[in-house]
Amino acid sequence: MPTPPPAAGLPALTYALDASLIDLSLALFPWGVWQRTAAAVKLHTLLSLRGPVPAWAAVTEAGVPEVKKLDQVPLQSGAFYVMDRGYLDFARLARLHTDGVFFVVRAKCHVRFRVPASRGVDKTTGLRCDQTVRLTSSWSRCRFPGPLRRVRVRDAASGRSLVLLSNHFDLPALTVAELYRRRWQVELFFKWIKQHLRLRAFLGRSENAVRLQVWSAICAYLLVAIAKKGTRPPADAASDPPGDQRVGVRAGAPHRLVQFARHPHLADQSAAPHPLTGQQCR
């Protein structure tokens, strides 16, 4: 997938929060046992969707629930946090709301609510409803007593309907759906670093060695981001006088960093697009 187009009309501060398992061999890493027959560690990442670059990360045991990391994620007032349904915890979402943070989270099917207000939507865009709801079950109503926004959108490609909950009522419903669609960037981040930054074969067998290699992979990803940020468009480079030598990152640096990450001794050669450069790594 190429780099997404500029997020015109989207909030300036938008983050996607998700976690992914990094599989290990149980025979080689017995300390990472998970589900009796497998071993793994879990990488939790808060990805800035304007980069996309990690703004925060944590490496934990595989069995640590994703929703518990909401207690440790740094919160920025006025920012949007986009999450999958694994983070649906109304007590923790209420804390985000109290701290002045906006969220967009996918709802679960068992959430009970009533609809005091509804707004019209253009169904040709895939939207099905835009409602103001209040939770009705005693447990959830006690933890989040205020109103929520419920947006239901249908994905034309897969035919599935997604129900999104948010505490922001001013954005257009289509923008709320677009925020959740862009959450896919964090999935691309996990896929890229696993395939191209040696997170399938580890140099050490201790827990500390695995954690160090995961953090090294994140640092390598950030180096690509820094190099890309320092690269000017070709049109600007063409205007430089012949022989002009500038101090800084050269135009080919991001490509060379990607080539380094694709070295046969560092990763396999399966193709995955880099979320920053959009290049297909073959």
Secondary structure, 3 states (H helix, E strand, C coil): CCCCCCCCCCCCCEEEEEEEEEEECCCCCHHHEECCCEEEEEEEEEEECCCCEEEEEEEEECCCCHHHHHHCCCCCCCCEEEECHHHCCHHHHHHHHHCCCEEEEECCCCCCEEEEEEECCCHHHCEEEEEEEEECCHHHHHHCCCCEEEEEEECCCCCCEEEEEECCCCCCHHHHHHHHHCCHHHHHHHHHHHHHCCCCCCCCCCHHHHHHHHHHHHHHHHHHHHHHHCCCCHHHHHCCCCCCCCCCCCCCHHHHHHHHHCCCCCCCCCCCECCCCCCECC
